[in-house]
């Protein structure tokens, strides 16, 4: 009984420390007290504490099931569920760091990507130039960024043409989708059929810049292209591609 109760309490204590460290890392980066690298470094012990909480909670669960006893039931369950919730973000971040393409700039049109205009005045760490010819590792070989985007995200990079609707209506539909997604609109030009917006990541508030371009396609149709670029870092862990996928899931007529 003592071990079971100790395991539950140890799990909850480790979880509390993990949450405090995680909040400190996120708040520190968002408030400018920590650099992005500093926040990621602080998340290492936070994640370790989260894993410790999970292990202790599992030991509690094993003891509870073996002994058919409910000692520390509430504490153990809170620690177990809390550890699983807490660990989702850091572990998924690590997973997508390996699974996603090692890039920070994603577009549906790698051959002719939309260009930033209003957001071009902001000077982030990353260049505003989309380099589709740059080589990156993909499935064991070095390929161009453009090739990798076509291969990994064929539903995004296929030409978004054939919309039997005017460019103006396409533009306003895109505008509504941007608002629905909660992106912050920086500039919207119906004359140029261009929308520029920003979006932030959940934990550290990393900013990505987004540009949407609409063009005439044929006599009555329209073509739309979208691009999302992180302001800093050489990898976005798949977040920008996820933004484009979210956009086109809602972009329906």
NORRA-V733576 format. One record per residue. RES is the residue in three letters. SS is DSSP state (a for helix, b for strand, c for the rest). Layout:
BEGIN
RES/SS
RES/SS
END
This chain:
BEGIN
UNK/c
UNK/a
UNK/a
UNK/a
UNK/a
UNK/a
UNK/a
UNK/a
UNK/a
UNK/a
UNK/a
UNK/a
UNK/a
UNK/a
UNK/a
UNK/a
UNK/a
UNK/a
UNK/a
UNK/a
UNK/a
UNK/a
UNK/a
UNK/a
UNK/a
UNK/a
UNK/a
UNK/a
UNK/a
UNK/a
UNK/c
UNK/c
UNK/c
UNK/c
UNK/c
UNK/a
UNK/a
UNK/a
UNK/a
UNK/a
UNK/a
UNK/a
UNK/a
UNK/a
UNK/a
UNK/a
UNK/a
UNK/a
UNK/a
UNK/a
UNK/a
UNK/a
UNK/a
UNK/a
UNK/a
UNK/a
UNK/a
UNK/a
UNK/a
UNK/a
UNK/a
UNK/a
UNK/a
UNK/a
UNK/a
UNK/a
UNK/a
UNK/c
UNK/c
UNK/c
UNK/c
UNK/c
UNK/a
UNK/a
UNK/a
UNK/a
UNK/a
UNK/a
UNK/a
UNK/a
UNK/a
UNK/a
UNK/a
UNK/a
UNK/a
UNK/a
UNK/a
UNK/a
UNK/a
UNK/a
UNK/a
UNK/a
UNK/a
UNK/a
UNK/a
UNK/a
UNK/a
UNK/a
UNK/a
UNK/c
UNK/c
UNK/c
UNK/c
UNK/c
UNK/b
UNK/b
UNK/b
UNK/c
UNK/c
UNK/c
UNK/c
UNK/c
UNK/c
UNK/c
UNK/c
UNK/c
UNK/c
UNK/c
UNK/a
UNK/a
UNK/a
UNK/c
UNK/c
UNK/c
UNK/c
UNK/c
UNK/c
UNK/c
UNK/c
UNK/c
UNK/c
UNK/c
UNK/c
UNK/c
UNK/b
UNK/b
UNK/b
UNK/b
UNK/c
UNK/c
UNK/b
UNK/b
UNK/b
UNK/b
UNK/a
UNK/a
UNK/a
UNK/a
UNK/a
UNK/a
UNK/a
UNK/a
UNK/c
UNK/a
UNK/a
UNK/a
UNK/a
UNK/c
UNK/c
UNK/c
UNK/c
UNK/c
UNK/b
UNK/c
UNK/c
UNK/c
UNK/a
UNK/a
UNK/a
UNK/a
UNK/a
UNK/a
UNK/a
UNK/a
UNK/a
UNK/a
UNK/a
UNK/a
UNK/a
UNK/a
UNK/a
UNK/c
UNK/c
UNK/b
UNK/b
UNK/b
UNK/b
UNK/b
UNK/b
UNK/c
UNK/c
UNK/c
UNK/c
UNK/b
UNK/b
UNK/b
UNK/b
UNK/b
UNK/b
UNK/b
UNK/c
UNK/c
UNK/c
UNK/c
UNK/c
UNK/c
UNK/b
UNK/b
UNK/b
UNK/b
UNK/b
UNK/b
UNK/b
UNK/b
UNK/b
UNK/b
UNK/b
UNK/c
UNK/c
UNK/c
UNK/b
UNK/b
UNK/b
UNK/b
UNK/b
UNK/b
UNK/b
UNK/b
UNK/b
UNK/b
UNK/c
UNK/c
UNK/c
UNK/c
UNK/c
UNK/c
UNK/c
UNK/c
UNK/a
UNK/a
UNK/a
UNK/a
UNK/a
UNK/a
UNK/a
UNK/a
UNK/a
UNK/a
UNK/a
UNK/a
UNK/c
UNK/c
UNK/c
END
